[in-house]
Every structure is written in C-alpha cells, then in structure tokens.
Amino acid sequence: MRGWERLQLFQAGLIAGCVQVAVVLVVTPLVISYAPGSDNASGSSDSDQLLPVVASLRLIYLLLAVGVALTKHRYVALTSARIRHASRLTSPSEPERTAGTLAICLLVAAFGCASFALQPPPDALTAMNWHLGAHEAGPIVWPALMSLGVAGFGSSAHAVVDAYRA
C-alpha cells in the first residue's frame, strides 16, 4: 500500500479530528464569555475565575469528542470497508485478528488522550504564557488538543469495530 492508500484507512479519524477542531473553535469562546466572572467586575483574581472555566471546558471537550467519535456517518462506513479489505489482504486466514489488534491500539490511544486531557498542561505549554482574553491559554489549549486525539482515534476505532460487527 502506498502512502495515500494508508491514509485513507484513517479517513474517519481525520474527518472527526477536523469536526472536533470546529467544535473547539465554537465552544471555547462561548464558554469563556458566559463563564461567571468573565466581566471581571468581581474582586476575585483571574486565577480564581479560571479554575471552574477550565474544569468545565475539559469535560465539555471530552464529551463532545466522544460524541464526534461515536457518530456514524458515510466516512465511517467507507473507512470500515477499506479496513475490511486491507485486513483481508494482510491476513487472509484471520482478517478479524488484524482488525482487532488495530481496534485495541486505537482505543488505547483514544483513552490515553482522554486521560491526558484531564491532566494539567505540560510545563512547556504553560511557559509560553499565551492568553485567551483574561485567561491563560495553556490549560485551555491542552485539553482541546487532546480532545482532537480522542475524536480522531475514537472515530477510527469506531470504523474498525464497525468493519467486523455482525
């Protein structure tokens, strides 16, 4: 298989990642603007206001990423057919085994991204000292990036599981 054909095996994940980018770009400003204390009129500091916003954004990103990953659309069906064909080419006697191994790897990657999204951002990201309005960007960007992994790997795993579901 050439590079483009291999990339087509993960088309559902790539589409889901793009959808998750759009979701993050729409949801983030909405949550930040409607967060309590976003008008900065209260006497509390920005770091006190940031904690509930970041905690809610992490969960919102993860829930929406899981929803994107579990959504069945034509790209999931198309990717399922391609994976079924590729696994039959690689192992004609046991194509389910190849697909099962791929599904496990993708699910582990999706769960790993989900667990990283719930962790604080790496020091390198917080050291950049970016800001989104009055909020530090690191604690917001990190779960957003990890939610892309959840959506992409999860959707690809969905396609693999769908390829051999009876």
C-alpha positions in Angstrom: 0.0 0.0 0.0 1.2 3.4 -0.8 1.0 6.5 1.4 -2.3 7.8 0.2 -4.0 4.4 0.5 -2.7 4.0 4.0 -4.0 7.5 4.9 -7.5 6.5 3.6 -7.6 3.8 6.2 -7.9 6.6 8.8 -10.2 8.9 6.9 -12.9 8.7 9.5 -10.5 9.7 12.2 -9.1 12.7 10.1 -12.7 13.9 9.4 -13.6 13.5 13.1 -10.5 15.5 14.1 -11.5 18.3 11.7 -15.0 18.3 13.1 -13.6 18.5 16.7 -11.4 21.5 15.7 -14.6 23.3 14.6 -16.4 22.3 17.8 -13.5 23.6 19.9 -13.4 26.8 18.0 -17.1 27.4 18.5 -17.4 26.2 22.1 -14.4 27.8 23.7 -15.4 31.5 23.2 -18.9 30.7 24.2 -17.9 29.0 27.5 -15.4 31.7 28.3 -17.7 34.6 27.5 -20.6 33.1 29.5 -18.4 32.0 32.4 -19.3 33.6 35.8 -17.0 36.5 36.4 -16.0 36.9 32.8 -16.8 40.6 33.1 -14.0 41.0 35.7 -16.3 43.1 37.8 -15.9 40.9 40.9 -13.0 41.3 43.3 -11.6 37.8 42.7 -8.4 37.2 40.7 -8.2 35.8 37.2 -6.7 32.5 38.5 -9.8 32.0 40.8 -12.1 32.6 37.8 -10.0 30.3 35.6 -10.4 27.1 37.6 -14.1 26.5 37.0 -13.9 27.6 33.4 -11.0 25.2 32.6 -12.6 22.4 34.5 -15.9 22.8 32.6 -14.0 23.1 29.3 -12.1 19.9 29.8 -15.3 18.0 30.4 -17.1 19.7 27.5 -14.3 19.0 25.1 -14.1 15.3 26.2 -17.9 14.8 26.0 -18.1 16.4 22.6 -15.1 14.4 21.3 -16.7 11.2 22.4 -19.9 12.2 20.6 -18.0 13.0 17.5 -16.1 9.7 17.7 -19.3 7.7 18.1 -21.2 9.4 15.3 -21.8 7.1 12.4 -21.5 8.8 9.0 -20.6 7.9 5.5 -16.8 8.3 6.2 -17.0 5.7 9.0 -18.8 3.3 6.6 -16.2 4.0 3.9 -13.3 3.6 6.2 -14.8 0.4 7.6 -15.0 -1.1 4.1 -11.3 -0.1 3.4 -10.2 -1.6 6.7 -12.1 -4.8 6.0 -10.4 -5.0 2.6 -6.9 -4.2 3.9 -7.1 -6.7 6.8 -8.1 -9.4 4.3 -5.1 -8.5 2.2 -2.7 -8.7 5.2 -4.1 -11.8 6.8 -6.5 -13.8 4.5 -6.9 -16.6 7.1 -7.7 -14.4 10.1 -8.7 -10.8 9.0 -10.6 -10.2 12.2 -7.3 -10.6 14.2 -5.6 -7.8 12.3 -8.6 -5.6 12.7 -8.9 -6.5 16.4 -5.3 -5.5 17.0 -5.8 -2.2 15.2 -9.0 -1.5 17.2 -7.3 -2.2 20.5 -4.4 0.1 19.6 -6.7 2.9 18.5 -8.9 2.5 21.7 -5.8 2.7 23.9 -4.7 5.8 22.1 -8.1 7.4 22.5 -8.3 6.6 26.2 -4.7 7.8 26.6 -5.6 11.2 25.0 -8.7 11.4 27.3 -6.6 10.8 30.4 -4.0 13.4 29.3 -6.8 15.9 28.7 -7.8 15.6 32.4 -4.2 16.3 33.5 -2.7 19.8 33.8 -0.9 21.0 30.7 2.9 20.3 30.3 5.3 22.9 31.7 6.5 23.8 28.2 2.9 24.9 27.2 2.4 26.9 30.3 5.8 28.5 30.0 4.8 30.1 26.7 2.4 32.3 28.7 -0.2 32.7 25.9 -3.5 34.2 26.9 -7.1 33.9 25.6 -8.6 37.1 26.8 -8.0 37.3 30.5 -7.3 33.5 30.8 -4.1 31.6 30.4 -4.2 29.6 27.2 -2.2 26.5 28.3 -4.9 25.0 30.5 -7.4 25.6 27.7 -5.3 24.5 24.7 -4.0 21.3 26.2 -7.4 19.6 26.7 -8.5 21.0 23.3 -5.6 19.3 21.6 -6.1 16.0 23.5 -9.8 16.1 22.6 -8.7 16.0 18.9 -6.9 12.8 19.6 -10.0 11.4 21.4 -12.2 12.2 18.4 -9.7 11.1 15.8 -8.6 7.8 17.4 -12.0 7.1 18.7 -13.6 7.5 15.3 -11.0 5.3 13.6 -11.6 2.7 16.3 -15.3 3.0 15.6 -14.7 2.3 12.0 -12.5 -0.7 12.7 -15.1 -2.2 15.1 -17.8 -1.5 12.6 -15.8 -3.3 9.9 -16.3 -6.7 11.7 -19.5 -6.2 13.6 -22.1 -8.7 12.5 
